[in-house]
Amino acid sequence: MSTKMSHLTTCIVFFLLAFVTYTYASGVFEVHNNCPYTVWAAATPVGGGRRLERGQSWWFWAPPGTKMARIWGRTNCHFDGAGRGGCQTGDCGGVLECKGWGRPPNTLAEYALNQFSNLDFWDISVIDGFNIPMSFGPTKPGPGKCHGIQCTANINGECPAALRVPGGCNNPCTTFGGQQYCCTQGPCGPTDLSRFFKQRCPDAYSYPQDDPTSTFTCQSWTTDYKVMFCPYGSTHNETTNFPLEMSTSTHEVA
């Protein structure tokens, strides 16, 4: 009887430890819509998708080791009761719950958790173009490059004619392809068109090998993150001040 009780006690302890680890582990993402319009948030490979009216948030947990992950916003979407339809920008195969990446143009928050040296790596990217202003960063900033960043310039309004599409601004790789813009066959450098994005969003990836100024890191296991669409509450703001405070709040994780 004592052996059974001991085994039961051990199982309970392991269950509680697992529960506590899941409940309080880092890697919780809040996606908040501060735009004056509806945004259909998307996230892969963890998350899926969620409709967000202005002022609404969506939370989900990404486990350690998650990589090649993206969060983005979709605009001008229409979905039926089964979650099938489409979006003008950022569409992911005509479904509300995304399984694959979105169709450009879409401003991206990218991340990989618990990678080299127990660090999270993350960034904002306009390599797939720009559709919605965005901020991204840890809810509690840390040392070094563990701080919030943003891409909130008037890119849609100032987009070069060759890159302009309904609802956004394409990146030159999407529009023209080729080694010069896509860097698929070895080293490459910035172009006049990638500089258009870099000058307006200096923290964001503007072409595929824009790593030195565009990759940010935080300590794994201790960091949660927040993505905000339209952090200034409008379609753009070119001020250099960081937007609404990225504070934590009580929430339910999806």
N, C-alpha and C positions, 0 to 999 in steps of 0.2 A: 504493500500500500504506500509506504514511504517513497519507494522508487517511482511509482506512478505520480505521486504528488510532486516529487522533485522534477520529473520530466515535464509535468504540466506547468510548474512554476517557470522552468527554463523557457518553454514555448511562449508563455505570457510575457516574459522579459524581452525576448527577441521581437515579439510583436510590437510591444510598446516602443522599443528602440527604433524599429522600422517606421512606426507611425510618427514619432518625434522627428526622425531624420527627414521624412517626407514633408512634414508640416513646416519645418523651420529651415529646410535647406535653401541655399541661395538658388539663383536661376529663375526667380519669379519675374515675369515681364508684365508690366502694365502698358496697355495701348490705349491712349486717350485721344478723343476727337475734340479739338477746340476750334474746328472750322465752322463757318456759318452755313454749312451745308452737310448733308449726310455723306459719310465715308464708309465704305465696306472694307473693313480691315481684313488683311490676309496674313498668314504666317505658315511657313513650311520649314523643315519637315514636322515641326510641332506646332499645334494650334488649330490650323484649318482656316476658319473665317468667321466674321461676325459683323452685322450691321451696327453702326454706331451713329446715333444722332449727336448733335452738338452737346457737349458736356458729359457724354457717356464714356465709360471705360470698360475695358475687357482685360481680364487677367488670365494668364496661363503659366504653367511651370515647365521649364525645359531641363531635362536631366543632364548631369555632368557627362561630358563627352559629345554632346550635340554639336554638330559642325555643319558648315555650308548652309547655315540657316538664314532665313530672310523674313522680314516683316515689311509690309507695304500697305498702301491705301489704294482702293479702287474707287473710281468716280462714275457717276451717271449709270448706275446699275439697275437692272430689273430682273427679279427672280420670282419664280412661281412657288407654290406651297411645298414643292418637292426640292427646292433649292437649286433649280436649274434656270438658266437665263444667260445674262452676259453683261459686260461693262464696257464703257468707252475707253477707259485706261486701266491697266493692271489686270485685265481679265485672265483667269486661270483655267481655261478650258470650259467656260460656261457653267461653272458650279459655284455655289456660295462657299462650301467647305473645300478650300484649295488643297490639292495633293501635289501639284507641280508649281513651277514658277510662273509669275505673271507676265503678260505680254507688254513690252515697252510701249509708251514711256511710263516708268514708275520709279519714284524716289524710293531708295532701299535703305533699310536698317539691316545690317548683316552682323552675324556673330558666330563664334565658336567657343564653347565652354570647356574649361578645365583641360587646356592643351599644354603646350610646352611650358615647363617651369611652373606648373599649376596656375596658369594665367588664363583669363578669358580674353579673347581678341574680338574686337568689334569695330564697326565703322558705319558711316553714311556713304552711300555710293550713288552717283548719277551716271554710272556706266551704262545703265539701262534707261537713261533719260530722266526727266523730271516731270512730275505731275502735281505733287502736293508739297508745300513747305513742311519741314520736319525738324524736330530735335530728338536727340537720343543720348542716353548716358546713364550712369549709375544713380540710384536714388540717394546714395550717400557717397559723395566723391572721396577718392583716396589719393595716395601719393602719385607723383609722376603724371602719366597720361591717363589717369582714371578720373575723368571729369566730363561734363556734358559738352556736346557739340551740336551744331545746327546747320541747316541749309534752308534759308528762308528768304533769299533774294527774289526779285521779280523776274525769275527766269522765263516763265510762260509769256509774260508781257514783252520781254526783250529778246526772245528766242530768234536766232537767225532764220531767215525765210526758208533756207534749205532744210532746216531741222524741225520746223513748225508743223504740228499735226493737231487735229481736234483734241482738246483737253490737255495738251502738254507739249513738251519739247523733247524730241528724240536726241539721243547721243549720236555722234558721227559714225560709230561702229555699226549701230542699228541701221542707219541710213545708207552708208556707203560701203561698209564691210572692208575687207582687205587688211594687210599687215600694218599699214600706217596707222589705222584707227583701232584695230582689234587686237594687235600684238599676239597673234596666234602662232607665229613662226619664229619666235625669238625676241631679243630685246627691242624695245621701241621707246620713243620719247613723246613729250607733249606736242600737240599741234595747235594751230590757231583756234580751231573749234573746241578742243578740250580746254584751252585757256579761257574761253568764254565762260565755261562752268567754274573753273578754278578761281578765277578772279572774283566771282560772286559767292562761291561757297568754298573758301580756302581749306576747310577741314575735310571736305568730301573727296572721295575717289572720283577723278575726272577722266581717267583712262586706266586700262588694266594694270599698268606697272607704276601706279602713283602711290606706292607703299610708304615711302619715308615720312610724308606729311599727313597720311590719311588713316593709319592703323593705330588704334588705341587699346590699352590693356588695363585690366583690373584683376585683383586677386580672386582666384576661384574660391568657391565655398562660402564667401562672405558678402557677395554682391548681388543685388537685385537691380533691375533696369526699368527705365520708362521711355517709351516712344510717344511723342506727342505730335499730332497733325495740326498744322497752323498754330504754332506755339504763341503767336502774338494775337490770335483771334481773328485774323484776316488772311487774305490770300498771300500776302508777303509783307516783310518788314526788313529793311536793310540796316537797321541799327546793329551795333556790335555787342550790345548788352545781352546777357543770356536771358531767355524767356522765363515763363512761369516756373516757380520753384518745383524741383522734381522730388517732392516729398513722398514718403510712404503714407498709406492709409489703410484702414481696416477693409478687407475685401475677401471675397471667395475666389479661390483659384480654380480655373476650369480644368 
